[in-house]
């Protein structure tokens, strides 16, 4: 049901905005991938670089690093607001829902505010009354631009 | 430039300290654009980016927007991306293939060599078209496939400029079977609010990883161990790199660091890891070794793979690493703003997994969201903010000062691997450039 999907995506955004990253990780399946392509319309994460291309292990390490007291670029973590919109159910295959949404994200840290925009695709598996994420792809509108270091999660 | 005569500039750069204004004074930055970036050889890219006639890409020489293009005669030309008429950029950012560069403003068109081809209302210029072309960089030269240009009419040849640092490019190219490399796999463009020199002063600094990268070292140590040969994880290459950033002090002290007369420098390999150095037991690396030996013979292949260099700096705009084929070019935007383009190089005649490892390494270690790189950027920005202090006028560059050793091949070697010899060499040539016309 579309309402449940939207609630799930809002919940995911809320975990990120309240810096509950470990709970956020728990939303992902053990075989999940998290992908922020470098190029527009990028089809391949193996032969072409990505801003982030993490499997579940790397994603966990990424969160652990952010919690380290000497993670200089992440201490303190940026404050964020993830605004999720335009949620559309694209289809269902192999027991997974494919869901598109848009993301507008405001980030603040060290006296600087940045705004991000991206097209997002989730692949969701049913897990009891809720979902788990098996794949999340975020295509940033400025992925090919000149970007200051990125120390947030989309 | 009375304000910055030779005496004044020499005051700012002393054997073991540098004045903060060298990194923070906009007037000095303007002078650098003219005397360093307007004079020195700058690396612009690799010939694989302009393989065929008409292939081009846009980049910068300092702040000068330029087009690098393959001309019909096979030569590589570097054209200032500015119409001779009203100054509009004739070519939008990017790359492609074109017969002519046509200005969007009044339709002046230029051929691949920058010669004015045609314009509307030509009769208004009374036959003086020959003088109106795109300004070309007067000197363009290639070394082992890498494209360099200088905006100065005269100066040292590229080979003299590179000097002993040629060996570092040789290491990069010789490792590729058949010498065939290509730029591919995407370009990271990361920016930071700091002076361009901060990046060049960081890449040979063996004393920083244990501190700047403490968090990624700690997390990598807790990561799953690399898979056995042939069954590695996607991320093993990056985890090994992060772990090695936490090598004991004795490892960093023992590693070699060399500099050249033109401020270039290179760091010895600080890894003791089979995969990173010779790949003992790794079937992909063994296959690669066979492919290399098939081209050059086993003895030569062993010699090539026995060269253990890590980062190399080509002053004033380049850093590269031969073992994972990463090339970074720094573009100064303002005294306190820089952008770095990071390229990956693929060995065309090597097992595909070699480039996949390069991509994984680039993503996790050098990418814009890397938990290694972003800590470097954070520190550059903190250093830049520190320059606003008037209470502390000087930066110290004295680690190992007085213990540098001249080597027979014309390089100078740090007394220990953590010597700041590379900053001293960079500042020495900086002063040479800055005072050449003063």
Interface residues (C-beta under 8 A of the other chain):
Chain A: X36 X38 X39 X42 X46 X47 X48 X49 X50 X51 X52 X53 X55 X57 X58 X61 X62 X64 X65 X66 X68 X69 X70 X71 X72 X73 X74 X110 X144 X145 X146 X147 X148 X149 X150 X151
Chain B: X184 X185 X186 X187 X188 X189 X190 X191 X192 X193 X211 X212 X214 X215 X216 X218 X219 X220 X222 X223 X224 X233 X234 X235 X339 X344 X352 X355 X356 X359 X360 X362 X363 X364 X367 X368 X369 X371 X373 X374 X375 X377 X378 X379 X381 X382
